Amino acid sequence: MKIKLVTDASSLLPKKFMDDEKIAYFESIILINEEPKRELTEINREEFINSLSTLDPYPTSSQMSTQDAIDVYEQAIKDGYNEILYLGLTPLISSHMNIARLAAKRVKGKIKITHYPTDLTCGSQGAMVYRALELLKAGKSVPEITDHLDKLKEDIYTVGMTGDVITLFQTGKVKRGSVQGIMVQLFKMKPIAEVNTKEGFIGIGAAFSEKSAMKKMIKEIAIRTHPDKEYDLFMADSLNPELMEWYIEEIKKVRKIKQIFYWEMSAVMALSAGKGAVTATISPSLEE
């Protein structure tokens, strides 16, 4: 049985990695100066992130079209796959899952498609995709993989520090005239956010400095993970490698890390997190 793995660009897996591993992906659309661009294949990520603080109007994002999803499915059929496993992001953030299901009706009878809702996004979703890839390489079936992922998802945790406050104002996540907005701007506070299955990507507080934000993030990781388990670490940044390396060293002080992966924050995530943002996703390693 030849199984095609499909996910979203929101999973933060690098394009080259997905291409090398033959993982197909759905891209969101970013509207820049009223011109639609696909987030991975039509945008220069570094140039885009560097321009965020000056772009006017501020870019917005939208979902893929049904035809985009159909194209991915038909390519899998053309490439000789017998089955597709789509690991989709949480509906709290995107309707990609609904679009994928609509597209599946157009290829009904041509290929078997399993739509698996990870209930996650960002690095947490990516960690699920990476585990699915490990299991596929081990010869596991789709039901075996989804059963495994059901147990895994609650043990994966993503927490990170957002970037510049300009982005927070532009997206409306923080209102300029609000008490929160005044505090963030006046004290240059560092907002902290996590990914969870109930709320998607959600703010969990802020800190007065990178150092205090780091302490809070490490504390959250210690609370959400087990000291005796071995973990894989999936890092992603929005043009801030120095902070990412510091974060890694702090995590290694509190948890056993087997593998470290360096990923890049996608253009759509950078829209919300801003330049300089960093996230860490910690996921139990696959047991031998």
C-alpha positions in Angstrom: 0.0 0.0 0.0 1.5 3.3 -1.1 0.4 6.1 1.3 0.7 9.8 0.6 1.1 12.1 3.6 -0.5 15.5 3.3 -0.5 18.5 5.7 -0.6 22.3 5.8 2.1 24.9 5.5 1.0 25.9 9.0 2.8 22.9 10.4 6.1 24.8 9.9 7.8 21.9 8.2 10.4 23.3 5.9 9.5 23.2 2.2 12.7 21.4 1.3 12.0 18.7 4.0 8.5 18.1 2.7 9.7 18.0 -0.9 12.5 15.5 0.0 10.1 13.3 2.0 7.4 13.6 -0.6 4.9 15.2 1.8 2.3 17.2 0.0 1.0 20.4 1.6 -1.9 22.9 1.4 -0.9 26.6 1.4 -2.8 29.5 2.7 -3.0 32.7 0.6 -1.5 36.0 1.7 -2.9 39.2 0.2 0.0 41.7 -0.2 -1.0 45.1 -1.7 -4.2 43.3 -2.9 -2.1 40.7 -4.8 -2.7 37.1 -3.7 0.4 35.0 -3.0 0.8 31.4 -1.8 2.7 31.4 1.5 5.4 28.9 0.6 5.9 28.8 -3.1 5.2 32.4 -4.1 6.7 34.5 -1.2 10.3 35.3 -0.3 10.0 34.5 3.4 12.9 36.7 4.6 11.9 39.7 2.5 8.3 39.4 3.6 9.1 39.2 7.4 11.5 42.1 7.1 8.8 44.2 5.5 6.0 43.5 8.0 6.5 46.7 10.1 6.2 48.9 7.1 3.6 47.3 4.9 0.5 49.4 4.5 -2.2 48.1 4.2 -1.1 45.2 6.5 -1.3 41.8 4.7 -4.2 39.5 5.4 -4.5 35.8 4.9 -7.2 33.5 3.5 -7.7 29.8 3.0 -6.8 27.7 -0.1 -9.4 27.1 -2.7 -11.1 23.8 -3.2 -9.3 23.5 -6.5 -6.0 23.8 -4.7 -6.8 20.7 -2.6 -8.2 18.8 -5.7 -4.9 19.5 -7.5 -2.9 17.9 -4.5 -5.2 14.9 -4.5 -5.1 14.4 -8.2 -1.3 14.6 -8.2 -1.1 11.9 -5.6 -3.3 9.7 -7.9 -1.1 10.5 -10.9 2.0 9.5 -8.8 0.5 6.1 -8.1 -0.5 6.4 -4.5 -3.3 4.1 -3.2 -4.2 6.1 -0.1 -3.9 9.7 1.3 -3.5 10.6 5.0 -4.2 14.3 5.5 -3.2 15.7 8.9 -5.1 19.0 9.2 -4.8 22.0 11.5 -7.3 23.0 14.1 -10.6 24.4 12.8 -10.2 27.1 15.4 -7.7 28.7 13.0 -8.6 27.6 9.5 -11.3 25.9 7.5 -8.7 23.9 5.5 -10.2 20.6 6.8 -13.6 21.4 5.4 -12.1 22.5 2.1 -10.1 19.2 2.0 -13.2 17.2 2.6 -15.1 19.0 -0.2 -12.2 18.3 -2.6 -12.2 14.6 -1.6 -15.7 14.3 -3.0 -14.4 15.3 -6.4 -12.0 12.4 -6.5 -14.3 9.9 -4.7 -13.7 6.4 -5.9 -10.2 7.2 -7.3 -8.3 7.0 -4.0 -8.9 6.4 -0.4 -8.5 9.6 1.8 -8.4 9.8 5.5 -8.8 13.3 7.0 -7.3 13.4 10.4 -7.8 16.5 12.6 -4.7 17.1 14.7 -6.6 19.8 16.7 -3.3 21.6 16.7 -1.2 24.1 14.6 2.3 25.4 14.2 5.1 23.2 15.6 2.6 20.9 17.4 1.0 20.0 14.1 4.4 19.6 12.5 5.5 17.2 15.3 2.4 15.1 14.5 3.3 15.0 10.9 6.9 14.0 11.7 5.6 11.2 13.9 3.3 10.0 11.1 6.2 10.0 8.7 8.3 7.9 11.2 5.4 5.4 11.4 4.9 5.3 7.7 8.6 4.4 7.2 8.1 1.7 9.8 5.4 0.2 7.7 2.4 1.1 9.8 -1.1 1.4 8.3 -3.2 4.5 8.4 -5.4 3.2 11.2 -2.3 2.3 13.3 -0.9 5.8 12.7 -4.1 7.6 13.6 -4.5 5.5 16.8 -1.0 6.4 17.7 -1.5 10.1 17.1 -4.7 10.1 19.2 -2.5 9.2 22.2 0.3 11.5 21.2 -1.4 14.8 20.7 -2.0 15.6 24.4 1.7 15.1 25.1 2.9 17.6 22.5 3.5 21.2 23.7 4.4 24.4 21.8 5.2 27.6 23.6 6.9 30.7 22.3 7.6 34.4 22.4 6.1 36.8 19.9 8.1 39.4 18.1 7.7 43.2 17.6 4.6 44.9 19.1 3.9 46.7 15.8 2.7 43.4 14.4 0.4 42.9 17.4 -1.2 46.2 16.8 -1.5 45.7 13.0 -3.3 42.4 13.4 -5.7 43.8 16.1 -4.6 41.2 18.6 -3.6 44.1 20.9 -5.5 47.4 20.6 -3.4 50.5 20.7 -5.7 52.4 23.1 -6.4 49.6 25.4 -4.8 49.1 28.8 -3.0 46.0 27.4 -1.9 47.9 24.4 -0.5 50.8 26.5 1.4 48.3 28.8 2.8 46.4 25.9 4.0 49.5 24.1 5.2 51.5 27.1 7.1 48.7 28.7 8.0 46.8 25.5 6.6 43.7 27.0 7.2 40.3 25.4 3.9 38.4 24.9 4.0 34.6 25.3 1.7 32.2 23.5 1.0 28.4 23.5 -0.7 25.9 21.3 -3.4 23.6 22.8 -6.2 21.5 21.5 -9.0 23.5 23.1 -8.1 27.1 22.0 -5.6 26.8 19.1 -2.8 29.4 19.3 -3.5 31.5 22.4 -1.7 34.1 24.5 -0.9 33.0 28.0 0.7 36.2 29.4 3.6 38.6 28.9 6.9 39.4 30.4 9.0 42.6 30.9 12.1 41.2 29.2 13.3 38.3 27.1 15.0 36.8 30.2 11.8 36.8 32.2 9.8 35.5 29.2 12.3 32.7 28.9 11.9 31.7 32.5 8.1 31.6 32.1 8.3 29.5 28.9 10.7 27.0 30.6 8.4 26.8 33.5 5.4 26.0 31.3 7.5 23.3 29.5 8.4 21.8 32.9 4.7 21.7 33.9 3.5 20.2 30.7 6.1 17.5 30.2 7.6 14.6 32.2 11.1 14.7 33.6 11.8 11.0 32.9 10.8 11.0 29.2 13.0 11.7 26.2 11.8 14.3 23.8 12.3 15.6 20.3 12.5 19.3 20.0 11.2 21.3 17.0 12.3 24.9 16.9 11.0 27.7 14.7 11.9 31.3 14.4 11.0 34.5 12.6 14.6 35.6 11.8 15.9 35.3 15.3 18.4 32.5 15.4 20.2 33.8 18.5 17.1 33.7 20.7 16.3 30.3 19.3 19.7 28.9 20.3 19.4 30.4 23.8 15.9 28.8 24.1 17.3 25.4 23.1 20.0 25.5 25.8 17.5 26.4 28.5 15.2 23.6 27.5 18.0 21.1 27.6 18.6 22.0 31.2 15.2 20.7 32.2 14.4 17.9 29.8 16.1 15.1 28.0 16.3 15.9 24.3 17.0 13.2 21.7 16.7 15.2 18.4 16.6 18.9 17.6 15.0 20.2 14.4 15.4 23.7 13.1 12.4 24.9 11.2 11.3 28.3 9.8 8.2 30.2 10.9 5.9 30.4 7.9 4.8 33.7 6.4 1.3 33.2 7.7 2.4 32.6 11.3 4.9 35.5 11.0 1.9 37.7 10.2 0.6 37.1 13.7 3.8 36.5 15.7 6.0 39.2 14.1 9.6 39.5 13.3 11.8 38.0 16.0 9.3 35.5 17.3 10.5 32.1 18.4 8.6 28.9 19.3 9.6 25.5 20.7 7.6 22.4 20.3 8.5 19.4 22.6 7.2 16.0 21.6 8.0 12.5 23.2 10.5 10.6 21.0 9.3 7.5 19.3 10.2 4.5 21.4 12.5 2.0 19.8 
